[in-house]
């Protein structure tokens, strides 16, 4: 464990070997891997991620820790969920835990969206779908799946028409 970067001395979790945990959805973690994540907005929330003011909040939150806590490969915002691929950065001979990254992303974006909308309470479902990308072919398939999600949902005819997509130039 390392001390908190803020100097507060709070021990931080580190992923040094494969771990499997389960709440409702299984969570598999391993050091030095890339993840596909889908985070979903709670049913009943009227805010849509593709509304410009809320989409900007989520995009800014995603990009904020790119290079600090993780390498962000790509993301797409859909009306009620976001897909992303990211690779947690190293920490103390391991990797930053994915739940820590998601807690920060969801927490920051939820607080900002709640402030903008004047609504309080939870914004995201507590658990997210996560999958470890296991090989280069799966990486390419997942990238394509994320990129074409708006087309599959019938929101646009071509992925280039969707404004809520971002992908790192490889």
DSSP file (Angstrom, degrees, kcal/mol; ACC not computed):
  #  RESIDUE AA STRUCTURE BP1 BP2  ACC     N-H-->O    O-->H-N    N-H-->O    O-->H-N    TCO  KAPPA ALPHA  PHI   PSI    X-CA   Y-CA   Z-CA
    1    1 A X              0   0    0      0, 0.0     2,-0.3     0, 0.0    12,-0.1   0.000 360.0 360.0 360.0 150.2    0.0    0.0    0.0
    2    2 A X  B     -A   12   0A   0     10,-0.5    10,-1.1     8,-0.1     2,-0.2  -0.778 360.0 -96.1-118.3 165.6    1.1    3.6   -0.6
    3    3 A X        -     0   0    0     -2,-0.3     8,-0.1     8,-0.2    -1,-0.0  -0.538  52.4 -88.9 -78.9 150.2    0.2    6.8    1.0
    4    4 A X    >   -     0   0    0      6,-0.4     3,-2.4    -2,-0.2     5,-0.4  -0.266  32.5-123.3 -55.3 139.6   -2.5    8.9   -0.5
    5    5 A X  T 3  S+     0   0    0      1,-0.3    -1,-0.1     2,-0.1    -2,-0.1   0.750 111.4  64.7 -59.0 -23.7   -1.1   11.4   -3.1
    6    6 A X  T 3  S-     0   0    0      4,-0.1    -1,-0.3     1,-0.1    -2,-0.1   0.553 115.5-115.9 -77.6  -5.7   -2.7   14.2   -1.1
    7    7 A X  S <  S+     0   0    0     -3,-2.4    -2,-0.1     3,-0.1    -1,-0.1   0.545  79.7 126.9  86.0   5.8   -0.3   13.3    1.8
    8    8 A X  S    S-     0   0    0      2,-0.1     3,-0.1     1,-0.1    -3,-0.1   0.589  72.3-126.0 -75.6 -10.0   -3.2   12.3    4.1
    9    9 A X        +     0   0    0     -5,-0.4     2,-0.5     1,-0.3    -1,-0.1   0.577  55.4 151.2  79.2   8.1   -1.6    9.0    4.8
   10   10 A X        -     0   0    0      1,-0.1    -6,-0.4     0, 0.0    -1,-0.3  -0.625  49.2-119.9 -75.7 122.6   -4.7    7.0    3.8
   11   11 A X        -     0   0    0     -2,-0.5     2,-0.4    -8,-0.1    -8,-0.2  -0.350  27.9-148.7 -62.3 142.9   -3.6    3.5    2.6
   12   12 A X  B     -A    2   0A   0    -10,-1.1   -10,-0.5    -8,-0.0     2,-0.1  -0.907  14.9-114.1-115.7 143.3   -4.7    2.9   -1.0
   13   13 A X        -     0   0    0     -2,-0.4    84,-0.6   -12,-0.1     2,-0.4  -0.450  30.7-165.2 -71.4 145.5   -5.6   -0.5   -2.5
   14   14 A X  E     -B   96   0B   0     82,-0.1     2,-0.7    -2,-0.1    82,-0.2  -0.994  17.3-135.2-133.0 138.9   -3.3   -1.8   -5.3
   15   15 A X  E     +B   95   0B   0     80,-2.7    80,-2.0    -2,-0.4    76,-0.2  -0.865  37.1 154.1 -96.3 114.9   -4.0   -4.6   -7.7
   16   16 A X        +     0   0    0     -2,-0.7     2,-0.3     1,-0.3    -1,-0.2   0.529  66.1  18.0-114.6 -14.4   -1.0   -6.9   -7.9
   17   17 A X  S    S-     0   0    0     13,-0.0    -1,-0.3    12,-0.0    12,-0.1  -0.962  98.5 -67.8-151.1 165.8   -2.6  -10.2   -8.9
   18   18 A X        -     0   0    0     -2,-0.3     2,-0.3    12,-0.1    12,-0.3  -0.290  52.5-176.9 -58.2 136.3   -5.9  -11.4  -10.5
   19   19 A X  E     -D   29   0C   0     10,-3.1    10,-2.9     2,-0.0     2,-0.4  -0.992  14.4-161.7-136.3 144.5   -8.9  -10.9   -8.2
   20   20 A X  E     +D   28   0C   0     -2,-0.3     2,-0.3     8,-0.2     8,-0.2  -0.991  18.5 164.1-128.5 123.8  -12.5  -11.9   -8.6
   21   21 A X  E     -D   27   0C   0      6,-2.8     6,-3.4    -2,-0.4     2,-0.4  -0.880  16.2-155.8-130.5 163.5  -15.2  -10.3   -6.4
   22   22 A X  E     +D   26   0C   0     -2,-0.3     4,-0.2     4,-0.2    -2,-0.0  -0.973  29.2 152.1-148.3 132.0  -19.0  -10.2   -6.8
   23   23 A X  S    S-     0   0    0      2,-1.4     3,-0.1    -2,-0.4    -1,-0.1   0.451  93.8 -42.2-107.1 -97.0  -21.8   -8.0   -5.6
   24   24 A X  S    S+     0   0    0      1,-0.2     2,-0.3     2,-0.0    -2,-0.0   0.800 140.2  39.9 -95.7 -47.9  -24.5   -8.4   -8.3
   25   25 A X  S    S-     0   0    0    103,-0.1    -2,-1.4     1,-0.0    -1,-0.2  -0.789  97.2-108.7 -97.8 143.8  -22.2   -8.3  -11.2
   26   26 A X  E     -D   22   0C   0     -2,-0.3     2,-0.5    -4,-0.2   104,-0.4  -0.447  27.3-154.6 -69.3 145.3  -18.8  -10.0  -11.1
   27   27 A X  E     -D   21   0C   0     -6,-3.4    -6,-2.8    -2,-0.1     2,-0.5  -0.972  10.2-173.5-122.9 114.8  -15.8   -7.8  -10.9
   28   28 A X  E     -D   20   0C   0     -2,-0.5     2,-0.4    -8,-0.2    -8,-0.2  -0.929   6.8-177.6-107.8 129.9  -12.5   -9.3  -12.2
   29   29 A X  E     +D   19   0C   0    -10,-2.9   -10,-3.1    -2,-0.5     2,-0.3  -0.960   8.3 164.8-127.6 147.3   -9.4   -7.2  -11.6
   30   30 A X    >   -     0   0    0     -2,-0.4     3,-0.6   -12,-0.3   -12,-0.1  -0.980  39.6 -98.5-154.2 149.5   -5.8   -7.9  -12.7
   31   31 A X  T 3  S+     0   0    0     -2,-0.3   -15,-0.1     1,-0.2   -13,-0.1  -0.418  99.2  11.3 -70.7 148.7   -2.7   -5.7  -12.9
   32   32 A X  T 3  S+     0   0    0      1,-0.2     2,-0.3    56,-0.2    -1,-0.2   0.884  94.9 127.4  56.9  49.3   -1.7   -4.2  -16.3
   33   33 A X    <   -     0   0    0     -3,-0.6    55,-0.6    55,-0.1     2,-0.4  -0.891  55.9-123.5-128.9 162.9   -4.9   -5.0  -18.3
   34   34 A X  E     -EF  87 133D   0     99,-0.5    99,-3.2    -2,-0.3     2,-0.3  -0.865  28.8-153.6-104.1 141.3   -7.3   -2.9  -20.4
   35   35 A X  E     -EF  86 132D   0     51,-3.2    51,-1.8    -2,-0.4     2,-0.5  -0.869  15.8-145.3-117.0 147.0  -11.0   -2.9  -19.4
   36   36 A X  E     -EF  85 131D   0     95,-2.8    95,-2.0    -2,-0.3     2,-0.4  -0.964  31.0-173.2-100.6 126.1  -14.3   -2.4  -21.3
   37   37 A X  E     -EF  84 130D   0     47,-3.0    47,-2.3    -2,-0.5     2,-0.4  -0.960  18.4-169.5-124.5 138.9  -16.7   -0.6  -18.9
   38   38 A X  E     -EF  83 129D   0     91,-2.5    91,-2.1    -2,-0.4     2,-0.4  -0.973   8.5-172.8-125.6 117.5  -20.3    0.2  -19.3
   39   39 A X  E     -E   82   0D   0     43,-2.1    43,-2.4    -2,-0.4     2,-0.4  -0.921  10.6-155.9-109.4 134.7  -21.8    2.6  -16.7
   40   40 A X  E     -E   81   0D   0     -2,-0.4    85,-3.2    87,-0.4    41,-0.2  -0.885  14.7-121.5-119.0 140.8  -25.5    3.1  -16.7
   41   41 A X  B     -J  124   0E   0     39,-2.8    83,-0.3    -2,-0.4     3,-0.1  -0.506  43.5 -96.5 -73.5 143.2  -27.7    6.0  -15.5
   42   42 A X    >   -     0   0    0     81,-3.0     3,-1.6    -2,-0.2    -1,-0.1  -0.316  42.8-104.7 -58.7 140.0  -30.4    5.0  -12.9
   43   43 A X  T 3  S+     0   0    0      1,-0.2     3,-0.1    -3,-0.1    -1,-0.1  -0.420 107.3  37.1 -62.8 142.8  -33.8    4.4  -14.3
   44   44 A X  T 3  S+     0   0    0      1,-0.4     2,-0.4    -3,-0.1    -1,-0.2   0.195  81.8 122.7  96.8 -16.6  -36.1    7.4  -13.6
   45   45 A X    <   -     0   0    0     -3,-1.6    -1,-0.4     1,-0.1    -4,-0.0  -0.670  49.8-157.0 -77.6 132.0  -33.4   10.0  -14.0
   46   46 A X        +     0   0    0     -2,-0.4     2,-0.2    -3,-0.1    -1,-0.1   0.686  61.6 101.1 -85.0 -18.2  -34.6   12.5  -16.7
   47   47 A X        -     0   0    0      2,-0.0     2,-0.4    33,-0.0    -2,-0.1  -0.475  60.5-152.9 -70.7 135.0  -31.1   13.7  -17.6
   48   48 A X    >   -     0   0    0     -2,-0.2     3,-1.9     1,-0.1     6,-0.3  -0.904  16.5-135.0-108.7 137.7  -29.7   12.2  -20.8
   49   49 A X  T 3  S+     0   0    0     30,-2.5    30,-0.2    -2,-0.4     9,-0.1   0.714 104.5  61.0 -63.7 -19.8  -26.0   11.9  -21.3
   50   50 A X  T 3  S+     0   0    0     29,-0.2     2,-0.4     4,-0.1    -1,-0.3   0.419  75.0 105.7 -91.5   2.3  -26.4   13.2  -24.8
   51   51 A X  S X> S-     0   0    0     -3,-1.9     4,-3.2    28,-0.2     3,-0.8  -0.716  83.1-122.1 -75.0 131.4  -27.8   16.5  -23.7
   52   52 A X  H 3> S+     0   0    0     -2,-0.4     4,-2.3     1,-0.3     5,-0.2   0.824 106.5  49.0 -50.2 -44.4  -24.9   18.9  -24.2
   53   53 A X  H 3> S+     0   0    0      1,-0.2     4,-1.0     2,-0.2    -1,-0.3   0.872 119.2  38.6 -67.3 -34.9  -24.6   20.2  -20.7
   54   54 A X  H <> S+     0   0    0     -3,-0.8     4,-2.1    -6,-0.3    -2,-0.2   0.864 114.1  54.0 -82.6 -37.5  -24.6   16.7  -19.2
   55   55 A X  H  X S+     0   0    0     -4,-3.2     4,-2.8    -7,-0.2     5,-0.2   0.905 106.6  52.7 -60.9 -41.4  -22.5   15.1  -22.0
   56   56 A X  H  X S+     0   0    0     -4,-2.3     4,-2.8    -5,-0.3     5,-0.2   0.898 107.0  53.2 -61.3 -40.4  -19.8   17.7  -21.4
   57   57 A X  H  X S+     0   0    0     -4,-1.0     4,-2.3    -5,-0.2    -1,-0.2   0.942 112.5  43.3 -59.7 -48.4  -19.7   16.9  -17.7
   58   58 A X  H  X S+     0   0    0     -4,-2.1     4,-2.6     2,-0.2    -2,-0.2   0.922 114.7  49.2 -66.8 -44.0  -19.2   13.2  -18.4
   59   59 A X  H  X S+     0   0    0     -4,-2.8     4,-2.4     1,-0.2    -1,-0.2   0.922 112.0  49.0 -60.9 -44.0  -16.6   13.8  -21.2
   60   60 A X  H  X S+     0   0    0     -4,-2.8     4,-1.8    -5,-0.2    -1,-0.2   0.907 111.5  49.6 -62.0 -41.8  -14.7   16.2  -19.0
   61   61 A X  H  X S+     0   0    0     -4,-2.3     4,-0.8    -5,-0.2    -2,-0.2   0.914 111.8  48.7 -64.0 -42.1  -14.7   13.7  -16.1
   62   62 A X  H  < S+     0   0    0     -4,-2.6     3,-0.2     1,-0.2    -2,-0.2   0.911 115.8  42.8 -62.9 -42.4  -13.5   10.9  -18.4
   63   63 A X  H >< S+     0   0    0     -4,-2.4     3,-0.9    -5,-0.2    -1,-0.2   0.733  98.4  76.2 -78.1 -22.2  -10.7   13.0  -19.8
   64   64 A X  H 3< S+     0   0    0     -4,-1.8    -1,-0.2     1,-0.2    -2,-0.2   0.906 103.7  33.0 -58.7 -47.0   -9.6   14.5  -16.5
   65   65 A X  T >X>S+     0   0    0     -4,-0.8     4,-2.7    -3,-0.2     3,-1.9   0.336  84.1 124.9 -96.5   8.0   -7.7   11.5  -15.1
   66   66 A X  B <45S+g   70   0D   0     -3,-0.9     5,-0.2     1,-0.3    -3,-0.0  -0.565  89.1  11.7 -65.1 118.6   -6.5   10.3  -18.5
   67   67 A X  T 345S+     0   0    0      3,-4.2    -1,-0.3    -2,-0.5     4,-0.1   0.269 126.4  65.7  92.1 -10.9   -2.8   10.0  -18.0
   68   68 A X  T <45S-     0   0    0     -3,-1.9    -2,-0.2     2,-0.4    -3,-0.1   0.791 124.8  -0.9-104.9 -48.5   -3.2   10.4  -14.2
   69   69 A X  T  <5S-     0   0    0     -4,-2.7    20,-2.7     1,-0.4     2,-0.3   0.597 133.3  -0.7-115.2 -22.9   -5.0    7.3  -13.1
   70   70 A X  E   < -gH  66  88D   0     -5,-1.7    -3,-4.2    18,-0.3     2,-0.6  -0.971  65.3-108.3-158.4 166.4   -5.5    5.5  -16.4
   71   71 A X  E     - H   0  87D   0     16,-2.5    16,-2.2    -2,-0.3     2,-0.6  -0.954  34.7-146.5-102.6 119.8   -5.0    5.6  -20.1
   72   72 A X  E     + H   0  86D   0     -2,-0.6    14,-0.2    14,-0.2     3,-0.1  -0.782  19.6 178.8 -89.4 122.4   -8.3    6.2  -21.8
   73   73 A X  E     -     0   0D   0     12,-2.8    95,-3.2    -2,-0.6     2,-0.3   0.876  60.3 -32.9 -90.9 -44.7   -8.5    4.4  -25.2
   74   74 A X  E     -IH 167  85D   0     11,-1.2    11,-2.4    93,-0.3    -1,-0.4  -0.981  52.0-171.1-166.7 162.9  -12.0    5.4  -26.3
   75   75 A X  E     -IH 166  84D   0     91,-2.6    91,-2.4    -2,-0.3     2,-0.3  -0.980   6.8-161.5-156.2 158.6  -15.6    6.1  -25.1
   76   76 A X  E     -IH 165  83D   0      7,-2.2     7,-2.2    -2,-0.3     2,-0.5  -0.982  15.0-143.0-140.5 132.1  -19.0    6.7  -26.5
   77   77 A X  E     - H   0  82D   0     87,-2.6     2,-0.3    -2,-0.3     5,-0.2  -0.810  18.7-174.4 -92.6 133.4  -21.9    8.4  -24.6
   78   78 A X        -     0   0    0      3,-3.0     3,-0.3    -2,-0.5   -29,-0.3  -0.718  44.7 -91.9-114.3 170.0  -25.3    7.0  -25.2
   79   79 A X  S    S+     0   0    0     -2,-0.3   -30,-2.5     1,-0.2   -29,-0.2   0.877 120.7  12.4 -54.2 -40.3  -28.6    8.5  -23.9
   80   80 A X  S    S+     0   0    0    -32,-0.2   -39,-2.8   -31,-0.1     2,-0.3   0.270 128.9  29.5-125.0  12.3  -28.5    6.4  -20.7
   81   81 A X  E     -E   40   0D   0     -3,-0.3    -3,-3.0   -41,-0.2     2,-0.4  -0.984  59.9-136.4-159.3 168.3  -25.1    4.8  -20.5
   82   82 A X  E     -EH  39  77D   0    -43,-2.4   -43,-2.1    -2,-0.3     2,-0.4  -0.994   9.7-157.1-131.3 138.7  -21.5    5.2  -21.4
   83   83 A X  E     +EH  38  76D   0     -7,-2.2    -7,-2.2    -2,-0.4     2,-0.3  -0.925  23.4 165.3-108.7 140.2  -19.0    2.6  -22.9
   84   84 A X  E     -EH  37  75D   0    -47,-2.3   -47,-3.0    -2,-0.4     2,-0.4  -0.993  30.3-146.0-150.2 157.0  -15.3    3.1  -22.4
   85   85 A X  E     +EH  36  74D   0    -11,-2.4   -12,-2.8    -2,-0.3   -11,-1.2  -0.996  31.8 162.2-121.3 129.0  -12.0    1.3  -22.7
   86   86 A X  E     -EH  35  72D   0    -51,-1.8   -51,-3.2    -2,-0.4     2,-0.5  -0.972  31.9-145.5-145.0 159.7   -9.3    2.2  -20.2
   87   87 A X  E     -EH  34  71D   0    -16,-2.2   -16,-2.5    -2,-0.3   -53,-0.2  -0.958  27.4-130.0-127.0 108.8   -6.1    0.8  -18.8
   88   88 A X  E     - H   0  70D   0    -55,-0.6   -18,-0.3    -2,-0.5   -56,-0.2  -0.279  26.6-120.1 -59.5 143.1   -5.3    1.7  -15.2
   89   89 A X        -     0   0    0    -20,-2.7     7,-2.4     1,-0.1    -1,-0.1  -0.386  35.3 -85.3 -80.9 161.6   -1.9    3.1  -14.5
   90   90 A X  E     +C   95   0B   0      5,-0.2     5,-0.3    -2,-0.1     2,-0.3  -0.277  42.6 179.1 -66.3 150.5    0.7    1.5  -12.3
   91   91 A X  E >   -C   94   0B   0      3,-1.9     3,-1.2   -76,-0.2   -76,-0.1  -0.895  65.5 -22.5-151.0 123.0    0.8    2.1   -8.5
   92   92 A X  T 3  S-     0   0    0     -2,-0.3     3,-0.1     1,-0.3   -78,-0.0   0.878 127.7 -43.2  45.8  58.9    3.2    0.6   -6.1
   93   93 A X  T 3  S+     0   0    0      1,-0.3    -1,-0.3   -77,-0.0     2,-0.2   0.726 136.0  57.0  60.8  25.6    4.2   -2.5   -8.2
   94   94 A X  E <  S- C   0  91B   0     -3,-1.2    -3,-1.9   -64,-0.0     2,-0.3  -0.648  90.6 -81.9-150.5-151.1    0.6   -3.1   -9.2
   95   95 A X  E     -BC  15  90B   0    -80,-2.0   -80,-2.7    -5,-0.3     2,-0.2  -0.929  40.4 -96.9-129.3 154.1   -2.2   -1.2  -10.8
   96   96 A X  E     -B   14   0B   0     -7,-2.4   -82,-0.1    -2,-0.3    -8,-0.1  -0.531  54.8-105.7 -64.9 131.1   -4.8    1.4   -9.6
   97   97 A X     >  -     0   0    0    -84,-0.6     4,-1.7    -2,-0.2     3,-0.4  -0.354  16.8-134.3 -65.6 137.3   -8.0   -0.6   -8.8
   98   98 A X  H  > S+     0   0    0      1,-0.2     4,-2.8     2,-0.2     5,-0.3   0.894 104.1  57.5 -58.5 -43.3  -10.8   -0.2  -11.3
   99   99 A X  H  > S+     0   0    0      1,-0.2     4,-2.4     2,-0.2    -1,-0.2   0.868 105.8  51.3 -58.3 -34.1  -13.5    0.3   -8.6
  100  100 A X  H  > S+     0   0    0     -3,-0.4     4,-1.9     2,-0.2    -1,-0.2   0.924 111.0  47.7 -65.3 -43.9  -11.5    3.3   -7.3
  101  101 A X  H  X S+     0   0    0     -4,-1.7     4,-2.6     1,-0.2    -2,-0.2   0.935 114.4  45.7 -62.2 -47.3  -11.3    4.8  -10.9
  102  102 A X  H  X S+     0   0    0     -4,-2.8     4,-3.0     1,-0.2     5,-0.4   0.875 108.9  55.6 -66.9 -37.3  -15.1    4.2  -11.4
  103  103 A X  H  X S+     0   0    0     -4,-2.4     4,-2.2    -5,-0.3    -1,-0.2   0.912 111.5  44.7 -59.9 -42.2  -16.0    5.7   -8.0
  104  104 A X  H  X S+     0   0    0     -4,-1.9     4,-2.5     2,-0.2     5,-0.3   0.945 115.4  46.6 -67.3 -48.3  -14.1    8.9   -8.9
  105  105 A X  H  X S+     0   0    0     -4,-2.6     4,-2.0     1,-0.2     5,-0.2   0.942 118.4  40.9 -59.1 -49.8  -15.6    9.1  -12.4
  106  106 A X  H  X S+     0   0    0     -4,-3.0     4,-2.6     2,-0.2     5,-0.2   0.899 115.5  50.9 -68.1 -40.5  -19.1    8.5  -11.3
  107  107 A X  H  X S+     0   0    0     -4,-2.2     4,-2.3    -5,-0.4     5,-0.2   0.945 112.9  43.5 -64.1 -49.0  -18.9   10.6   -8.2
  108  108 A X  H  X S+     0   0    0     -4,-2.5     4,-2.1    -5,-0.2     5,-0.2   0.939 118.0  44.6 -62.5 -48.3  -17.5   13.7   -9.9
  109  109 A X  H  X S+     0   0    0     -4,-2.0     4,-2.6    -5,-0.3     5,-0.2   0.895 112.8  51.5 -67.5 -38.5  -19.9   13.5  -12.8
  110  110 A X  H  X S+     0   0    0     -4,-2.6     4,-2.9    -5,-0.2     5,-0.2   0.930 110.1  48.7 -63.9 -45.0  -22.9   12.7  -10.6
  111  111 A X  H  X S+     0   0    0     -4,-2.3     4,-2.1    -5,-0.2    -1,-0.2   0.924 114.6  45.6 -60.9 -43.8  -22.3   15.7   -8.3
  112  112 A X  H  X S+     0   0    0     -4,-2.1     4,-2.3    -5,-0.2    -2,-0.2   0.904 114.4  47.1 -68.4 -41.0  -21.8   18.1  -11.3
  113  113 A X  H  X S+     0   0    0     -4,-2.6     4,-2.7     2,-0.2     6,-0.3   0.918 111.9  50.9 -66.6 -42.2  -24.9   16.8  -13.1
  114  114 A X  H  X>S+     0   0    0     -4,-2.9     4,-1.7    -5,-0.2     5,-0.9   0.902 110.6  49.9 -60.8 -39.9  -27.0   17.0   -9.9
  115  115 A X  H  <5S+     0   0    0     -4,-2.1    -2,-0.2    -5,-0.2    -1,-0.2   0.924 113.9  44.7 -64.4 -44.4  -25.8   20.6   -9.5
  116  116 A X  H  <5S+     0   0    0     -4,-2.3    -2,-0.2     1,-0.2    -1,-0.2   0.887 119.6  40.6 -66.1 -39.5  -26.7   21.5  -13.1
  117  117 A X  H  <5S-     0   0    0     -4,-2.7    -1,-0.2     2,-0.2    -2,-0.2   0.646 101.5-127.7 -87.9 -15.0  -30.1   19.8  -13.0
  118  118 A X  T  <5S+     0   0    0     -4,-1.7     2,-0.4     1,-0.3    -3,-0.2   0.689  70.3 122.6  74.5  17.4  -31.1   20.8   -9.5
  119  119 A X      < -     0   0    0     -5,-0.9    -1,-0.3    -6,-0.3    -2,-0.2  -0.895  46.8-154.1-112.1 142.1  -31.8   17.2   -8.6
  120  120 A X        +     0   0    0     -2,-0.4     2,-0.1    -3,-0.1    -9,-0.0  -0.505  45.3  51.1-105.3 178.1  -30.1   15.3   -5.8
  121  121 A X  S    S-     0   0    0     -2,-0.2    -7,-0.1   -10,-0.0    -2,-0.1  -0.248  92.3 -16.4  92.1-177.3  -29.4   11.7   -5.1
  122  122 A X        +     0   0    0      1,-0.1     3,-0.1    -2,-0.1     4,-0.0  -0.233  45.5 179.1 -62.2 147.5  -27.7    8.9   -7.0
  123  123 A X        +     0   0    0      1,-0.2   -81,-3.0   -17,-0.1     2,-0.2   0.711  62.9  50.0-114.1 -43.4  -27.2    9.3  -10.7
  124  124 A X  B    S-J   41   0E   0    -83,-0.3   -83,-0.3   -18,-0.1    -1,-0.2  -0.664  90.7-100.9 -98.9 151.7  -25.5    6.1  -11.8
  125  125 A X        -     0   0    0    -85,-3.2   -85,-0.1    -2,-0.2    -1,-0.1  -0.458  39.3-120.0 -59.2 144.4  -26.3    2.5  -11.1
  126  126 A X  S    S+     0   0    0     -2,-0.1     2,-0.3   -87,-0.1    -1,-0.1   0.834  93.8  49.7 -63.6 -31.4  -24.0    1.4   -8.3
  127  127 A X        -     0   0    0    -87,-0.0   -87,-0.4  -104,-0.0     2,-0.3  -0.810  69.8-156.7-110.7 151.4  -22.4   -1.3  -10.3
  128  128 A X        -     0   0    0     -2,-0.3     2,-0.4   -89,-0.1   -89,-0.2  -0.900  26.1-109.5-121.1 151.2  -21.0   -1.2  -13.8
  129  129 A X  E     -F   38   0D   0    -91,-2.1   -91,-2.5    -2,-0.3     2,-0.4  -0.675  44.0-179.5 -74.6 129.5  -20.4   -3.9  -16.4
  130  130 A X  E     -F   37   0D   0     -2,-0.4     2,-0.4  -104,-0.4   -93,-0.2  -0.986  12.1-179.4-133.5 146.4  -16.7   -4.6  -16.7
  131  131 A X  E     -F   36   0D   0    -95,-2.0   -95,-2.8    -2,-0.4     2,-0.4  -0.988  26.5-127.2-144.7 133.8  -14.7   -6.9  -18.9
  132  132 A X  E     -F   35   0D   0     -2,-0.4     2,-0.6   -97,-0.2   -97,-0.2  -0.668  25.0-130.0 -77.5 129.5  -11.0   -7.5  -19.1
  133  133 A X  E     -F   34   0D   0    -99,-3.2   -99,-0.5    -2,-0.4     3,-0.1  -0.740  27.0-173.2 -80.7 118.7   -9.8   -7.3  -22.7
  134  134 A X        +     0   0    0     -2,-0.6     2,-0.3     1,-0.1    -1,-0.1   0.632  54.1   7.1 -97.1 -15.6   -7.8  -10.5  -23.1
  135  135 A X  S  > S-     0   0    0      1,-0.1     4,-2.0     0, 0.0     3,-0.1  -0.978  77.2 -96.2-159.7 165.8   -6.1  -10.2  -26.5
  136  136 A X  H  > S+     0   0    0     -2,-0.3     4,-2.2     1,-0.2     5,-0.2   0.866 120.7  54.0 -58.2 -38.0   -5.5   -7.9  -29.4
  137  137 A X  H  > S+     0   0    0      1,-0.2     4,-2.5     2,-0.2    -1,-0.2   0.911 108.9  48.3 -64.0 -40.8   -8.4   -9.3  -31.4
  138  138 A X  H  > S+     0   0    0      2,-0.2     4,-2.7     1,-0.2    -1,-0.2   0.861 108.4  55.5 -66.9 -34.5  -10.8   -8.7  -28.5
  139  139 A X  H  X S+     0   0    0     -4,-2.0     4,-2.7     2,-0.2    -2,-0.2   0.945 110.3  44.7 -60.2 -48.4   -9.4   -5.1  -28.2
  140  140 A X  H  X S+     0   0    0     -4,-2.2     4,-2.4     2,-0.2    -2,-0.2   0.913 114.2  49.3 -63.7 -43.8  -10.2   -4.4  -31.9
  141  141 A X  H  X S+     0   0    0     -4,-2.5     4,-2.6     2,-0.2    -1,-0.2   0.912 113.2  46.7 -62.0 -42.9  -13.7   -6.1  -31.6
  142  142 A X  H  X S+     0   0    0     -4,-2.7     4,-2.8     2,-0.2     5,-0.2   0.913 110.6  52.0 -67.8 -42.8  -14.5   -4.1  -28.5
  143  143 A X  H  X S+     0   0    0     -4,-2.7     4,-2.9    -5,-0.2    -2,-0.2   0.942 112.6  46.1 -55.6 -48.5  -13.3   -0.8  -30.0
  144  144 A X  H  X S+     0   0    0     -4,-2.4     4,-2.4     2,-0.2    -2,-0.2   0.905 111.5  51.8 -62.8 -42.8  -15.5   -1.5  -33.0
  145  145 A X  H  X S+     0   0    0     -4,-2.6     4,-0.5     2,-0.2    -2,-0.2   0.934 113.7  43.3 -59.2 -47.6  -18.5   -2.4  -30.8
  146  146 A X  H >< S+     0   0    0     -4,-2.8     3,-1.1     1,-0.2     4,-0.4   0.938 114.5  50.2 -64.1 -47.1  -18.1    0.9  -28.8
  147  147 A X  H 3< S+     0   0    0     -4,-2.9     3,-0.4     1,-0.2    -1,-0.2   0.862 116.7  40.5 -59.2 -38.8  -17.6    2.9  -31.9
  148  148 A X  H 3X S+     0   0    0     -4,-2.4     4,-2.5     1,-0.2     3,-0.4   0.355  82.9 103.8 -96.2   5.3  -20.7    1.5  -33.6
  149  149 A X  H <X S+     0   0    0     -3,-1.1     4,-1.8    -4,-0.5    -1,-0.2   0.884  80.2  51.6 -56.9 -42.4  -23.0    1.5  -30.6
  150  150 A X  H  4>S+     0   0    0     -4,-0.4     5,-2.5    -3,-0.4     6,-0.9   0.849 110.9  49.3 -64.4 -31.4  -24.9    4.6  -31.8
  151  151 A X  H >45S+     0   0    0     -3,-0.4     3,-1.6     4,-0.2    -2,-0.2   0.936 110.2  49.9 -69.3 -46.7  -25.5    2.9  -35.2
  152  152 A X  H 3<5S+     0   0    0     -4,-2.5    -2,-0.2     1,-0.3    -1,-0.2   0.825 109.2  53.0 -61.1 -31.7  -26.7   -0.3  -33.6
  153  153 A X  T 3<5S-     0   0    0     -4,-1.8    -1,-0.3    -5,-0.2    -2,-0.2   0.502 115.5-117.0 -82.2  -4.3  -29.1    1.7  -31.4
  154  154 A X  T < 5S+     0   0    0     -3,-1.6    -3,-0.2     2,-0.2    -2,-0.1   0.693  80.9 122.1  78.0  19.3  -30.5    3.4  -34.5
  155  155 A X  S   <S+     0   0    0     -5,-2.5     2,-0.3     1,-0.2    -4,-0.2   0.785  80.6   4.0 -84.6 -28.7  -29.4    6.9  -33.4
  156  156 A X        -     0   0    0     -6,-0.9    -2,-0.2     1,-0.1    -1,-0.2  -0.942  61.6-130.7-146.7 166.2  -27.3    7.5  -36.5
  157  157 A X  S    S+     0   0    0     -2,-0.3     2,-0.4     1,-0.2    -1,-0.1   0.750  95.0  29.2 -91.4 -26.5  -26.5    5.8  -39.8
  158  158 A X  S >  S-     0   0    0      1,-0.1     3,-2.1    -8,-0.0     4,-0.3  -0.994  77.3-125.9-135.2 140.1  -22.7    6.1  -39.6
  159  159 A X  G >  S+     0   0    0     -2,-0.4     3,-1.7     1,-0.3    -1,-0.1   0.816 107.2  65.2 -55.6 -32.4  -20.5    6.3  -36.6
  160  160 A X  G 3  S+     0   0    0      1,-0.3    -1,-0.3    -3,-0.0     5,-0.1   0.694  92.6  63.7 -65.0 -16.7  -18.9    9.5  -37.8
  161  161 A X  G <  S+     0   0    0     -3,-2.1     2,-0.6     2,-0.0    -1,-0.3   0.634  81.7  93.4 -79.5 -14.0  -22.3   11.3  -37.4
  162  162 A X    X   -     0   0    0     -3,-1.7     3,-0.6    -4,-0.3    -6,-0.0  -0.711  57.6-165.2 -87.8 118.3  -22.3   10.7  -33.6
  163  163 A X  T 3  S+     0   0    0     -2,-0.6    -1,-0.1     1,-0.2    -3,-0.0   0.637  78.3  69.8 -77.6 -12.8  -20.8   13.7  -31.7
  164  164 A X  T 3  S+     0   0    0    -87,-0.2   -87,-2.6     2,-0.0     2,-0.4  -0.111  77.4 102.9-100.9  37.0  -20.4   11.8  -28.3
  165  165 A X  E <   +I   76   0D   0     -3,-0.6     2,-0.3   -89,-0.2   -89,-0.2  -0.912  40.8 175.0-115.6 143.1  -17.5    9.6  -29.4
  166  166 A X  E     +I   75   0D   0    -91,-2.4   -91,-2.6    -2,-0.4     2,-0.4  -0.973   1.0 176.9-145.7 136.8  -13.8    9.9  -28.7
  167  167 A X  E     -I   74   0D   0     -2,-0.3   -93,-0.3   -93,-0.2     2,-0.2  -0.997  31.0-117.5-141.0 137.2  -11.0    7.6  -29.5
  168  168 A X        -     0   0    0    -95,-3.2     2,-0.5    -2,-0.4    -2,-0.0  -0.487  33.1-116.6 -69.2 134.1   -7.3    7.9  -28.9
  169  169 A X              0   0    0     -2,-0.2    -1,-0.1     1,-0.2     0, 0.0  -0.625 360.0 360.0 -70.9 120.3   -5.2    8.0  -32.1
  170  170 A X              0   0    0     -2,-0.5    -1,-0.2   -97,-0.0    -2,-0.0   0.451 360.0 360.0 -90.8 360.0   -3.1    4.9  -31.9
